[in-house]
């Protein structure tokens, strides 16, 4: 049996191609996969579950949001 590929917040951000701050917001959504464990360094997720979740979402916007003109 293969072990799941585990990812922390930084890797979730890479998978989604967003900042760590944005990734943190996504992980708090009720439809985001539950962490498989919580370590002292933070929660960890099964990468396959995160990838499956991301495939069902609209495209993620990479980078910082643009400021609105004043």
C-alpha positions in Angstrom: 0.0 0.0 0.0 1.4 3.4 -1.0 1.5 6.1 1.7 -0.4 9.3 0.9 1.6 12.3 -0.2 1.3 14.8 2.6 1.4 18.5 2.3 1.4 21.5 4.6 0.2 25.0 4.0 3.2 26.0 1.9 2.6 23.0 -0.4 -1.1 23.7 -0.6 -0.3 27.2 -1.8 2.0 25.7 -4.5 -0.7 23.2 -5.6 -3.3 26.0 -5.9 -0.8 28.5 -7.3 -1.8 31.1 -4.7 -0.1 32.9 -1.8 0.1 31.1 1.6 -2.4 33.7 3.0 -4.9 32.8 0.2 -4.2 29.1 0.8 -4.9 29.6 4.5 -8.3 31.1 3.6 -9.2 28.2 1.3 -8.3 25.7 4.0 -10.8 27.3 6.3 -13.7 26.8 3.9 -16.2 24.1 5.0 -15.8 22.2 1.7 -12.0 22.0 1.9 -10.7 18.5 2.8 -10.1 17.9 6.5 -6.4 17.6 7.6 -5.2 14.1 8.0 -3.2 15.2 11.1 -2.3 18.3 13.1 1.3 18.6 14.1 3.0 21.3 16.2 4.0 22.9 12.8 0.4 22.9 11.7 -2.1 20.8 9.8 -1.2 18.5 7.0 -3.4 17.2 4.2 -3.5 14.4 1.7 -2.3 16.0 -1.5 -4.6 13.9 -3.7 -7.6 15.2 -1.7 -6.5 18.8 -2.1 -5.9 18.3 -5.9 -9.4 16.7 -6.2 -10.9 19.6 -4.3 -9.1 22.1 -6.5 -10.2 20.4 -9.7 -13.9 21.1 -8.7 -13.3 24.8 -8.1 -13.3 27.8 -10.5 -9.8 28.9 -11.6 -7.8 30.4 -8.7 -6.4 33.9 -9.2 -2.7 33.9 -8.7 -0.9 36.9 -7.2 -2.0 39.9 -5.2 -5.4 41.4 -5.8 -5.4 44.6 -7.7 -6.1 47.8 -5.9 -9.1 49.7 -7.1 -8.4 53.2 -8.4 -9.3 56.0 -5.9 
